[in-house]
Amino acid sequence: MKRAINIALISLLLAGCVTSRQLQEQSTIGPFTQFSGRLIIIDSAHRWQVLIDWNGTPESGSARLTHGASNRIVNIQWRQDRIRLQDNLDPARQWRNVSADELQKQGIILPPAAIARILSGDMPASLSSKHQNEWEGAIGDTSVRIRWFPDSKRLELTDVSHGRKAILIITS
């Protein structure tokens, strides 16, 4: 009887160790609500890189994109699904509303609120884990693969259907 209890206790301890080890291997992204870094966009029509200053949550926020070579500065603000931007190369420098589709045409795969949700560590339920730090699924109409490299704080978003890629590198 004592031997059976000891075996049961050892089994429970080992099961606990396996569970805690599995939990440690399942790393999450963030939360990152405020940071500076680089954003790299790669697709067949666009290839550009900017510095990014991010301050946002899924509910609302802002991002400042600065292109060093041209001195172009684009400010983006969002409140849930409403997105607007201001471009310093626009003579009027007026804020204008933009759609997620317009941003996709420039290579930005997901709207800012969706990116903020991922950066906050809240992976959408429509995505499933494929490997450690890799998820696939659909967000809206976009089929995406997300890869997180925690050591370098690098987030890769790939539009699987169209071969577009956005790389975000968080530096501070």
N, C-alpha and C positions, 0 to 999 in steps of 0.2 A: 504494500500500500504506500509506504513512504517513498519507495523507488518510483512508483507511478506519479506521485505528486511532484517529486524532483524532476522527472522527465517533462511533466506538464509545465512546470515553472521555467525550465530551460527552454522549452519550445516557445513559450510566451515571450521570454526575453529575446530570443533570436528573432522571432517575428517582429518584435518592437524595433530591433536594430535594423532589420531589412526595411521596415516602413519608414523609419527616420532617415535612413540613407537615401531611399527613393525620394523622399520629400526634399532633401538637401540638393539632389541632382536636378530637381525641377526648379530652375531659377526663373525669376520673374524680371520684367523690365520695370525699372523705376522704383519709386515714383520720381519723375523728372517734370517739375512744373516751371522751373526757371533755369535756363542755361544758355551758354554760348557755344557755338560750334561751326561746323561746315555742312553744307547741303550740296550734294552732287546729284545732278539729274542726267540720266543717260537713256536716250531712245533714238529711233531712227531719224527723227526730225530735229531733236534738240540734244545738246550736250553742253551743260553749263555748271558752274560751281559758284557758290556765294557763301559769304559768312552769314550766320544766322544768330540772332538774339531772340530767344523764345521766352515767353511768359504767358502760360495758359493752362487751362483745364478743359475738360470736354464741354463745360458749360459756356465758357468765354475765355478770350485771351487775345494776344497779339504776337506777331513775329515781325522782325525787321530783317530784310534780306539785303545785303550789301555786296555788290559786284565790284571787286577791287579795280579791275582794268578800266571799266567805263565810268566808275563813280556813280553808278545807278543805285538808287535806294528805293526799295519797294516795301511799304508797310502794309501788313495784313492784319485785319481785326476780324474776330468772329464772335458771335453770340449764338450758340447751338448751330443750327444749319444756315444762319445768315452770315454771309461773308462779304467783306468790303476791302478795297485796297486803295492805296495812294502811291503814285509813282512820281519820283522827283523829276523825271524827264517829261512829264505832262506839264505843259506851260501853265495850266490853271491849277495844278496840284490839288484837284478836288478829289474827295473820297468818292468812289463809285462802287456800287454793288456788283459782285461777280458770282457766277454759279460754280459749283464743283466741276461741271463739264468744261467751263472755260479754263479752270486751273489744270484739268487733265490735259488739255490741248498744249499746255506749256510743260507737260511732263510731271506735274505734281499728281501722283497717283490717287491719293485719298484726300478728302477735305480736312482742314485743320482740326476740327472737332474729333474726327476719327483718329487722327494721329495723336492728338492729346490724350485720348482715351487709352491708346496703346502705351504711350509714354507714362501714363499714371499707373501702369501695371494692371489695368483692367482689360484683359484680352477679350474681344467680342466672342460670344458663344458660338457664332457662326464659323469660327476658326477652330481647327483641331490640331493638337500637338502631333507632329510627325517625328521629331527627334528632340533631344534636349535643346532648348532655345530656338526651335523652329516650328512655325505654325503655318497651316494652309487652309484656305476656304474662300468664302466670298464675303465682301463687305459692300452692300448695295449691289450694283451691277458689275463690280470689279472682282475678278478672281485673283487672289493675292497669295504670295508666299512671304512670310516675315521671318527674318533671321536676326538674332540678337547675339552679339559678341561682347559679353560682359567685361572682359579684360581691357578691351579698347573702347568700350562704350560706343559701339558701332551698331546702327540699326539699318538693315537692308529691307526695303519694301520692293517687291517685284510684282508687276502686273503680268501674271502668267499668260494671259490671253494675247497680249500685245508686245511682250518682251521689253517693256519699259522698266527702268529701275531707278529708285531714289535711295541714296545713301546718306544717312545722317550720322555725323561723327560729333559726339558731345565732348567738348574740350574743358569746359569749366561750368 
